Amino acid sequence: MSERKTLEQLTDGELHISHSQISTYQNCSLKYFFRYVEGRKPESINISLPFGSSIHTSLATLYRGIKNHQVEPLEAITETFKTCLSLDLDSSDLPIIYSKTTPDKESAIAMGVKMLEVFYNTVNISDYEVVDVELPLSAPLYTYQGKSTDFKLVGIIDLLLKSPTGDLLVVDFKTASKSISQSAVNEDTQLTAYSYLLASNKLITSTSDIECQYCVLLKTKEPKVQQLNTTRTRSDRRRFAKIANVVLAAIDAKIFMPVQSWLCSSCDYSTVCKEW
Ligand code: SF4
């Protein structure tokens, strides 16, 4: 089931917002307008999207197996990747924008297989119990002062682990062409959104800190895996709620403008943006 369908089922027609919508608005409110207000079809698909989604599906297959005490062989994981990516690319009616590191379908498949091989052979989670994989959660969105709003926050946690001491660890898988800094992970609001959802669903207490991890599969010449840990606190969750409410207020006030940045080079609305 696609991520979008899962999130729609979570809300059953209620007003909702996801972290991805919030960060799209923060990065460029005009892009948010094209995608979520107009529901405009993208002009093209950047290879990083189907590539990342196929890596996610492959890792979900691996961890679902571990959860059911059945470790899938590496070949099954790489086959999942090849099938998902081929299906996505072959069924797309939009032009695919390839990158320097993956200039065509064959090189993208070869890169993904190499990355999964490195992941499979280096990442060891034998000390951890797999609590859930691709866990969909929703929760009422409160203001930072604790007042309820009409909106729900929705999200899907890639992987939830439990340490031998019983502490939860939220893992978010990423694919990237270069290393991610510790400060970027410390400031990342996606992990804070997950922490908010876990606290609201009473999987941790409202005052608890929670350990989170970015697990990054690097698309370098020799692929590597980077694991960066960070913590989210109650005050991080309150700050996130404040950001989410400010974004909702700005959307409600119809504030949409172009934000020129390095993200423009891979934006799937660049033609309509120029016409704006
Ligand atoms: S091209 Fe840049 S400014 Fe225009 S919508 Fe896309 S991200 Fe925003």
Residues whose N, C-alpha, C, O or C-beta is under 5 A from the ligand:
A	BS01	SF4	C28 L30 K31 P258 V259 Q260 L263 C264 C267 Y269 S270 C273
